Amino acid sequence: MIVVTYDAKTDVLSIELVVGAEGPHVAGEEVYPGAALLFDADGRLLGIEIGTASKVLPPDALASLLSLK
């Protein structure tokens, strides 16, 4: 199950592809200023984080992604 969350205070959109995958075994790779892909130790994609989401996403994309909840 994919979990999409948005923190309006920090303007960060998080998309968890593997729910609860956190800890020292998770490494992030910034692929664009403010956007990071999160991987496990085996290189599998666990999630995506987008900073300043309201500024870098196309119009209405944030609302569309949040409707996936």
N, C-alpha and C positions, 0 to 999 in steps of 0.2 A: 504494500500500500504506500502510495506517495503522500507525503505530508507537506503542505505548503503553508508557510507562516510569514507574516509581515509585521515588523515592529515599526510603527509609525514614528516613534520617538527617535530611533536611530536611522530610519529609512532603509532598513535592511530586509530584503526578501530572501528567505531560505527555502530551498526545495530539498527535502530529504527523500532520497530514493531508497535508502535502507534506514528504517526508523530506529532511533536510539543508537546509531553508530557514532560514538564519541570516544574520546580518550587519546592516549599517546600513540595509538596505532593509526590514527587518522592524520593525514597530511594534506595541506591545502596548496594548490598551485594557482597563483594569480594569472589569469589568461587575458585580462583586460583590466585597466585601472578600476579597482573596486569590485571586480568580479573574480571569484575563485571557484575552482573545482576541488572537491574533497575526495580523496582516495584512501583506500585501506592499504595495509602493508603489501598486499598482493597486486596492487595497481588497479583494483576494481573501483569504479566510480560510485561514491556513496551519496553525494549531494552537490548542490550548487548554492553559493551565496552571492548575492548582488547588493553591493552598497550603493547608496544614493539611487535606489531603485526607481523612485518617482521621476528622476531626472534622466536616467539612461534607457529606460524601457519605452517602447513606442506608446502613444496614447492608447488608453483603454487596456493595455496589456496587463497591468497590475491588477485591475479589476477582474479581468478574465482568469488570470492565474488564481486569484483568491476564490473565485467561484468553484474551483476544483475541490474545495474542502468538503 
